[in-house]
Amino acid sequence: MIARFQRTPPAAMEADFVIVGAGSAGCALAYRLSEDPRNHVVVIEYGGSDFGPLIQMPSALSIPMNMARYDWGFASEPEPHLGGRVLATPRGKVIGGSSSINGMVYVRGHARDFDHWAEAGAAGWSFADVLPYFKRMETSHGGEAGWRGTDGPLHVQRGRRVNPLYRAFIEAGRQAGFETTPDYNGAKQEGFGDMEQTIHRGRRWSAANAYLRPALRRRNVQLVRALARKVVIEEGRATGVEIETAAGVTVVSARREIVLAASSINSPRLLMLSGIGPAQHLRDNGIDVVADRPGVGQNLQDHLELYVQQQATKPITLNSRLGVLSKATIGARWLFLGTGLGATNHFEAAAFVRSAPGVEYPDIQYHFLPAAIRYDGKVAHKGHGFQAHVGPMRSKSRGSVTLRSPDPADRPVIRFNYMSHADDWRDFRHAVRLTREIFGQQAFADFRGPEIAPGASVQSDTEMDDYLRQHVESAYHPCGTCRMGRAEDTGAVVDPELRVVGVERLRVADSSIFPRVTNGNLNAPSIMVGEKASDHILGKAPLPPSNLEPWINPRWRESDR
């Protein structure tokens, strides 16, 4: 069960726009909708403050996602293709949402991802259409001129790459015959290069810092801390949001529109609690059907990844900095100076590559880390080591989010159905073997010891599959559960202007609307959705489409590199 909220809001509230969720898209929406002082905006957020070093210090990234104070605590049902394993599904329960507990990695996605969206029925969401919004939202420090924003709220930087292992990783990719790229968020995603971070002046630059705090300085924006129970719908029109606090249940009324920006887990859950979803599932839970939308909660996607770990022969990795004294020194330097190892997420080198000839654009992503440790920080190699997080980008597996009960405080049923397609196993085996090839290049000769994981004993397809079944982890990129598409598409939940099909004055704007998961981490495209949604909601003409052409490898039909 979700803990009941303990704060008291105003007795009755009304606004022009009511946004549910102060996450990546919700913060952007609050900022843009309130630029006109005539628009009164209320943001409903169940979580509390992001104040304090555990969130604001970049290197502490593994801590808040494991804290009930900041995380909803969701988990998958036992995954049938992973031996019944239950995988954590962290979602931010704090202002800034998951942008306040994520790894601060900034990836727009590949141009062809958004072209696919448009081809799948999301008219107006091709790369040419969304690039202007990516540029509007960011201030890029070091990105490719002409492709990057220069005066947006979201600061994006690159790490200092002091550790020589970062450059070794990029050089190893080049030695293996792959491309390098000066900016994977520019014209050319494909290749090995520097990883980008949502960090500014040594601090996590979450959507709360970039968007919500400036918005809250305006007199026309209010933040209400409460549990959203459901959308109130009268005669096919959304009129308010029912919320719960210690004082009881009340309604925040909307004069114009309600926008759900509550995540790919909570947005479909709220729709179903409000009577919008698969009709039989709603009836089974005793909920009156307002709109029979079978796609609500379906199409759940995620990225899985594996840590390929190598022992290091030199004492230069972060494994030596995991002791209490080292952590205290790092924390003190960050607290007083905003610099040092506390001011980075340590993901400072990356790669996007294609798995085979005939694959037009990258379908494998790498995060490189000069340490051998789980992403959640729970298990570290006892000696020195380094690792690559690797995984295929476009899994064919699909899952669902459904109701466990009609109680708004009950956790939903999350079934990712990971690795349910045979191609996923083939793609993952290739990704692991490719990582071994990269670590085996001359660039790592001075640093490379024996393989830690999967280990030299894991070689055959059967051995590899057994290891994957036990060790793959979520990259925490759930999306797709309120899919955007043509209004006549029975599987679509929202139309290309993000209006919920079958209900007036209600939209969804977060990663749940993605028709298909994008290449890379989802924070950037989620914020972009909030930016673009604001123009649709306000009835503004979309930003003029871009005429920039992305780089596509001219050898893609003949070679993987």
Buried (B, 14 or more C-beta within 10 A) or exposed (E): EBEEBEEEBEEEBEBBBBBBBBBBBBBBBBBBBBEEEEBBBBBBBBBBBBEEBBBBBBBBBBBBBBBEEBBBBBEBBEBEBBEEBEBBBBBBBBBBBBBBBBBBBBBBBBBBBBBBBBEBBBBBBBBBBBBBBBBBBBBBBEBBEEBBBEEBBBBBBBBEBEBBBBBBBBBBBBBBEBBBBEBBBBBBBBBBBBBBBBBBEBBBBBBBBBBBBBBBEBEBBBBBBBBBBBBBBEEEEBBBBBBBBEBEEBBBBBBBBBBBBBBBBBBBBBBBBBBBBBBEBBEEBEBEBBBBBBBBBBBBBBBBBBBBBBBBBEEBBBBEBBEEEEBEBBBEBBEEEBEBBBBBBBBBBBBBBBBEEEBEBBBBBBBBBBBBBBBBBEEBBEBBBBBBBBBBBBBEBBBBBBBEEBEBEBBBBBBBBBBBBEEBBBBBBBBBEBBBEBBBBEBBEEBBBEBBBBEEEBEEEEEBBBBBBEBBBBBBBBBBBBBBBBEEBEBBBBBBBBBBBBBEBBBBBBBBBBBBBBBBBBBBBBBBBBBBBBBBBBEEEBBEBBEBEBBBBEEBEEEBB
